Amino acid sequence: MLIDCEQCAMRDTSACADCVVMVLLGEKPVDLSEAQATALDNLAAEGLVPRLRLIPAERRVS
């Protein structure tokens, strides 16, 4: 799973500051394996990190 903040519809919104990518990794593109994505989902489910808020820009609803 490639996570690129430059391609996220939520970039520069309040959701951006509460995204696991910004909290842990910053704005650089990140390529997560399925196991890593699952681990982040599990941590978020337990309230240890924020959820991934990535919404690809082409899917943004106006």
C-alpha positions in Angstrom: 0.0 0.0 0.0 1.6 3.2 -1.1 0.7 6.2 1.1 1.5 9.5 -0.5 0.2 12.6 1.3 0.6 14.6 -1.9 -2.2 12.4 -3.4 -4.6 12.5 -0.5 -7.8 14.4 -0.6 -7.6 15.1 3.1 -4.3 16.9 2.8 -4.2 20.3 4.6 -7.4 19.5 6.5 -8.0 18.9 10.2 -8.0 15.1 9.4 -4.4 15.4 8.2 -3.1 16.2 11.7 -4.9 13.2 13.1 -3.6 10.7 10.6 -1.2 7.9 11.7 1.1 8.8 8.8 1.6 12.3 10.0 1.9 11.3 13.7 4.5 8.6 13.1 6.2 9.2 9.8 5.6 12.7 8.5 4.7 13.7 4.9 7.1 11.5 3.0 5.6 8.8 0.8 5.4 5.4 2.6 5.1 2.0 1.1 3.5 -0.4 3.7 3.3 -4.1 3.4 0.0 -5.8 4.1 1.3 -6.9 7.5 2.4 -3.4 8.4 -1.0 -2.0 7.4 -2.7 -4.6 9.5 -0.4 -3.8 12.4 -1.3 -0.1 12.2 -5.0 -1.0 12.0 -4.7 -3.1 15.1 -2.8 -0.3 17.0 -5.5 2.2 15.9 -8.3 -0.2 17.0 -6.8 -0.2 20.5 -6.4 3.6 20.6 -2.6 3.6 20.5 -2.3 5.6 17.3 -4.7 7.5 15.1 -6.3 5.8 12.1 -5.1 6.1 8.6 -7.1 8.9 7.1 -5.9 8.5 3.5 -8.5 9.2 0.8 -7.1 9.1 -2.7 -7.7 12.5 -4.4 -9.5 11.0 -7.3 -12.2 9.6 -4.9 -12.8 12.9 -3.1 -16.5 13.8 -2.9 -17.3 17.5 -3.3 
